[in-house]
Amino acid sequence: MIYECYAPLYDTSGQIRFALLVAVYLRELLARHPINGQHMLDLACGTGTLALSQASEGWHVVGLDSSPAMIAQAEAKLSGATLAGSARFLRGDMRRVAELLPPNGFDLVTCTYDSLNYMVNTTDLLACFTSAAYALVPGGLYIGDMNTHHFLEFEWGAYAVREQDGFIQIEQSHFDPQSAMSTMVLTGFVGDDVAGYERFDEVHVERAYPSTLVHKLIERAGLHVEACYDSFTASPPGPYTQRIFWVARKPAEAQYAAPLQDTMTTP
């Protein structure tokens, strides 16, 4: 399972920066797309940085992630946090939220930092959007981001090395234009020059989707797309956009979004 060994190193390796940026950007998006309440579900919450940031500002947040190691990190951070709101973390599959939570319970549902790109077929991607629709109150808002085809093919480098005290991270990536999938092999070495290093390897696969298909799947899940933005801006996506943030609302008259079976042909 990915993140099992990487979870304790995730924040200190620099990955925490994205969640901190999202926390700031979220305020801007909510100013443009207001909601009434402060109950939030963070799908694929990872180590809980975004969830705890929101909870520190008075939100009542549930973080959901399939990785027990990431949930353990989130709970460790929660145990020492002083919050104006509240937070709790659950291990679970973001494609099957209905198995864990009641419907119509959250004013905001988020899913960020490539998490949707890990859904490598339309059935799973639609299930994530349907889970969000199920969890939202009528009039509630969904915000999620996805890497673009341009980014995965041209901007995500084929090779990278990151070094810090006690940890060396090596990334080797390959993009397959036919499947629109990028495969990244992450190799980590944990330890020091005296005691030696322990190695672990993880394989991360992400798929890029045409924005027209993403829009169609979001709408099919029972949400109405209000906007999509070039990452961390108020501008619409362009041909060289690396990441798109999608903003969609559950119709005010909708009460419950039942799981859908995907009958679309996978492109």
C-alpha positions in Angstrom: 0.0 0.0 0.0 1.3 3.4 -0.9 2.1 5.9 1.9 2.7 3.2 4.5 6.4 4.0 4.8 6.2 7.5 3.4 3.5 8.8 5.8 5.9 9.7 8.7 8.1 11.6 6.2 5.3 13.2 4.2 5.1 16.6 5.9 8.8 17.1 6.5 9.6 16.2 2.8 7.8 19.3 1.8 4.4 18.0 0.8 2.8 19.9 3.6 3.2 23.1 1.5 0.4 22.3 -0.9 -2.2 21.8 1.9 -1.2 25.2 3.4 -1.6 26.9 0.0 -5.0 25.2 -0.4 -6.1 26.5 3.0 -5.5 30.1 1.9 -7.0 29.5 -1.6 -10.1 28.0 0.0 -10.9 31.3 1.7 -10.8 33.0 -1.7 -13.0 30.4 -3.4 -15.6 30.5 -0.6 -15.7 34.3 -0.9 -16.7 33.8 -4.6 -18.9 30.7 -3.9 -20.4 31.2 -0.5 -22.0 28.6 1.7 -24.0 28.8 4.9 -22.5 26.4 7.3 -19.1 25.3 8.6 -19.3 21.5 8.4 -16.6 20.1 6.1 -15.6 16.7 4.8 -12.1 16.4 3.5 -11.7 13.4 1.2 -8.2 11.9 0.9 -7.2 14.0 3.8 -3.7 12.6 4.1 -1.9 13.8 7.2 -4.8 16.1 8.1 -3.1 19.5 7.4 -6.0 21.1 5.6 -8.6 19.6 7.9 -6.8 20.9 11.0 -6.3 24.3 9.4 -10.0 24.6 8.8 -10.8 23.3 12.3 -8.5 25.9 13.8 -10.7 28.6 12.1 -13.9 27.2 13.6 -15.0 24.5 11.1 -16.2 21.1 12.2 -14.3 18.8 10.0 -14.2 15.0 9.2 -11.1 13.8 7.4 -11.3 10.6 5.4 -8.4 8.6 4.0 -7.8 5.0 2.9 -4.2 4.9 4.3 -4.0 3.9 8.0 -0.5 5.3 8.1 -1.7 8.7 7.0 -4.7 8.7 9.3 -2.3 7.8 12.2 -0.2 11.0 11.3 -3.4 13.1 11.2 -4.6 11.8 14.6 -1.2 12.4 16.2 -1.3 16.1 15.0 -4.9 16.3 16.3 -3.9 15.2 19.8 -1.8 18.2 20.3 -4.0 20.8 18.5 -6.0 23.6 20.0 -9.0 24.1 17.8 -11.8 26.7 17.6 -13.9 24.1 15.8 -13.5 20.3 15.8 -11.9 17.5 13.8 -12.0 13.8 13.6 -10.4 11.3 11.2 -11.8 8.2 9.6 -10.2 5.4 7.6 -12.3 4.8 4.5 -12.6 4.8 0.7 -13.7 8.1 -0.8 -15.5 6.2 -3.5 -17.9 4.7 -0.8 -18.6 7.4 1.6 -22.2 6.1 2.0 -20.8 3.1 3.9 -19.4 5.4 6.6 -21.4 8.6 6.9 -25.1 9.7 6.7 -26.2 11.7 3.7 -26.7 15.5 3.5 -24.3 16.2 6.4 -21.7 18.6 5.1 -21.7 22.2 3.8 -18.3 21.7 2.1 -16.6 18.7 0.6 -13.0 18.9 -0.6 -10.6 16.5 -2.4 -7.2 18.0 -3.2 -3.6 17.4 -4.2 -3.8 14.9 -7.1 -6.1 12.6 -5.1 -8.7 12.4 -8.0 -5.9 11.6 -10.5 -5.3 8.4 -8.6 -8.7 7.3 -9.9 -7.5 5.6 -13.1 -10.9 4.8 -14.6 -14.2 6.7 -15.0 -16.1 4.4 -12.8 -13.9 5.3 -9.8 -13.8 8.9 -10.6 -17.6 9.1 -10.9 -17.9 7.3 -7.6 -15.8 10.0 -5.9 -18.0 12.7 -7.3 -21.1 10.8 -6.3 -19.8 10.4 -2.8 -19.3 14.2 -2.6 -22.9 14.7 -3.8 -24.2 12.2 -1.3 -22.4 13.9 1.6 -23.3 17.5 0.8 -26.3 19.3 2.2 -28.6 20.8 -0.5 -26.8 24.0 -1.6 -23.5 22.7 -0.3 -20.2 23.1 -2.2 -17.7 20.7 -3.6 -14.1 21.8 -4.3 -11.5 19.4 -5.9 -8.4 19.7 -8.0 -6.9 17.6 -10.7 -3.6 17.6 -12.6 -3.9 18.2 -16.3 -2.7 16.2 -19.2 -0.3 19.0 -20.0 1.3 18.8 -16.6 1.6 15.0 -16.4 3.1 14.8 -19.9 5.3 17.8 -20.1 5.8 19.4 -16.6 6.3 16.5 -14.3 10.0 15.8 -14.6 11.2 12.3 -15.4 13.7 12.3 -12.5 14.1 14.2 -9.2 16.2 13.8 -6.1 15.4 15.4 -2.7 17.8 15.3 0.2 17.3 16.3 3.8 18.7 15.1 7.2 17.8 11.5 7.6 15.9 11.1 4.3 16.7 10.8 0.6 13.9 10.7 -1.9 14.3 9.7 -5.5 11.4 10.0 -8.0 11.4 8.4 -11.5 8.4 9.1 -13.7 7.1 8.0 -17.0 4.1 9.2 -18.9 2.2 7.0 -21.4 0.4 9.2 -23.9 -1.9 6.3 -25.0 -3.4 5.8 -21.5 -2.8 9.3 -20.3 -1.2 7.8 -17.2 1.9 8.8 -15.4 3.8 6.2 -13.3 6.1 7.5 -10.6 8.4 5.2 -8.7 9.3 6.8 -5.4 12.4 5.3 -3.6 13.2 6.5 -0.1 16.2 5.9 2.1 15.7 6.6 5.8 18.5 6.6 8.3 22.0 8.2 8.7 25.6 7.6 7.7 26.4 5.9 11.0 23.5 3.4 11.5 22.9 3.0 7.8 19.8 3.5 5.6 16.6 1.5 5.2 15.0 1.6 1.7 11.4 1.6 0.7 9.7 1.8 -2.7 6.2 3.0 -3.7 4.6 3.1 -7.1 2.2 6.0 -7.7 0.0 6.0 -10.9 -2.0 9.1 -11.9 -4.3 9.6 -14.9 -5.2 12.8 -16.7 -8.7 13.4 -17.9 -10.1 15.8 -20.5 -11.8 18.7 -18.7 -15.0 18.1 -20.8 -15.2 14.6 -19.3 -14.6 15.7 -15.8 -17.3 18.3 -16.2 -19.7 15.7 -17.5 -19.0 13.3 -14.6 -19.4 15.9 -11.9 -22.8 16.9 -13.4 -23.8 13.2 -13.7 -23.1 12.7 -10.1 -25.7 15.3 -9.2 -23.7 18.4 -8.8 -23.8 21.6 -10.8 -20.4 23.0 -11.9 -20.2 26.7 -11.0 -16.6 27.3 -12.1 -13.2 25.8 -12.8 -10.0 27.7 -12.2 -6.3 27.6 -13.2 -4.6 26.5 -10.1 -4.7 29.0 -7.2 -6.0 31.8 -9.4 -9.3 33.4 -10.4 -8.6 32.7 -14.1 -10.1 30.1 -16.3 -7.9 27.2 -17.3 -5.8 27.5 -20.5 -3.8 25.2 -22.7 -0.8 25.2 -20.4 -2.7 25.0 -17.1 -1.0 22.5 -14.8 -3.8 22.0 -12.3 -7.6 22.7 -12.4 -9.7 23.4 -9.3 -13.3 22.4 -9.9 -16.1 24.1 -7.9 -19.6 22.5 -8.0 -22.7 22.9 -6.0 -25.4 20.4 -4.9 -28.8 21.8 -6.1 -30.9 23.3 -3.3 -33.8 20.9 -4.0 -31.6 17.7 -3.9 -31.7 15.7 -0.8 -29.8 12.5 -1.6 -27.5 11.3 -4.3 -27.7 7.6 -4.8 -24.6 5.7 -6.0 -24.5 5.5 -9.8 -23.3 2.8 -12.1 -20.9 4.0 -14.7 -22.1 3.2 -18.2 -19.8 5.6 -20.1 -17.2 4.4 -22.4 -13.7 5.0 -20.9 -11.8 7.2 -23.4 
